[in-house]
Amino acid sequence: DDVFSGVIKGETADTLTLRDSSGREHKIPRAQIKSRRNSSLSLMPEALHQGLSPAEFADLIAYLATLKPDP
């Protein structure tokens, strides 16, 4: 059995579209989904900030903030 994890990008009556941590999208027929659950873990790698300087981390947060849609 295949196991997929990622962010749900779309759903129809027949298909679930999931984007994985590599940015690839998977269209999964609903008929083939045996179970589904929400994860309490983030797709962001753990301890990412430890490899970044404070300025690089601030730049990352600023960039991520630009990805949020305006209310």
C-alpha positions in Angstrom: 0.0 0.0 0.0 1.2 3.5 -0.8 1.3 6.2 1.9 1.2 9.8 1.0 1.7 12.9 3.2 1.4 16.5 2.3 -0.9 19.4 2.1 -4.4 19.0 0.5 -4.5 21.3 -2.5 -7.9 20.3 -3.8 -10.7 17.8 -3.6 -13.5 16.7 -5.9 -16.0 14.0 -5.6 -13.6 11.6 -7.3 -10.0 12.8 -6.6 -7.9 14.2 -3.8 -4.9 16.4 -4.8 -2.1 16.4 -2.4 1.2 18.4 -2.6 4.1 16.7 -0.9 7.1 18.3 0.8 9.1 18.3 -2.5 6.3 20.3 -4.2 5.1 17.4 -6.3 1.3 17.0 -6.7 -0.4 13.7 -6.4 -3.9 13.1 -7.7 -5.3 10.2 -5.8 -8.6 8.6 -6.8 -10.9 8.7 -3.7 -11.9 5.0 -4.4 -8.3 4.0 -3.6 -8.1 5.9 -0.3 -8.4 3.5 2.6 -7.8 6.0 5.4 -7.0 9.6 5.9 -5.8 11.6 9.0 -4.5 15.0 9.9 -1.0 15.1 11.1 0.2 17.1 14.1 3.6 17.5 12.5 4.6 20.3 10.1 6.1 19.7 6.7 8.8 22.2 7.7 12.0 20.3 8.6 12.7 20.2 12.4 15.5 22.3 13.7 15.7 24.2 10.4 16.5 27.4 12.2 19.7 25.9 13.7 21.4 25.9 10.4 20.5 29.6 9.7 21.9 32.8 11.0 19.4 35.1 12.8 19.3 37.3 9.6 18.7 34.3 7.4 15.9 33.1 9.7 14.3 36.5 9.7 14.5 36.5 5.9 12.8 33.1 5.7 10.0 34.2 8.0 9.5 37.4 5.9 9.4 35.3 2.7 6.9 32.9 4.2 4.7 35.8 5.3 4.5 37.0 1.7 2.9 33.6 0.7 -0.2 34.2 2.8 -3.1 35.6 0.9 -4.3 39.1 1.8 -7.5 39.0 3.9 
